Amino acid sequence: MTPSDFAELVDRAYVYMRPWSETDIAKTLAQPNTVFLSQTAGGLLAQFAADECEILVLATDPAAQRSGVASALMRSLDDMALDRSATRIFLEVASLNAPARQFYAAQGFAEIGLRKRYYTLRDGTKDDALLLSRPVP
């Protein structure tokens, strides 16, 4: 999956916030310690720093959601995190994004913080970002 393909997928999947652009994705991929995991219907962009891993983008094509794509990507990230000696994985999720919050809770993530009005939604309004974290299994 190319940055362009992933940007199109993110645009379809991210209904709660303004999606990442192809340029944003390409610039992030050019940074050291950035990884991109993909399957036909989904992708995950993450960065490693010291003993932590941050999920920057996780998106599944809406037609394939709830089919195990995101769970498979998370398992691959867990394996990579173990190989890189990471001890924690963290991310931000829009507070209005109930499906993603349920997914992350099922993956063992817990809320550790809040960033008020962090995300700009497609209509220009703002939403809070919930900071989530869990140990690498």
Secondary structure by P-SEA (a helix, b strand, c coil): ccaaaaaaaaaacccccccccaaaaaaaaacccbbbbbcccccccccccccbbbbccccccccccccaaaaaaaaaaaaaaaaaccccccccccccaaaaaaaaaaacccccccccccccccccbbbbbbbbbbccc
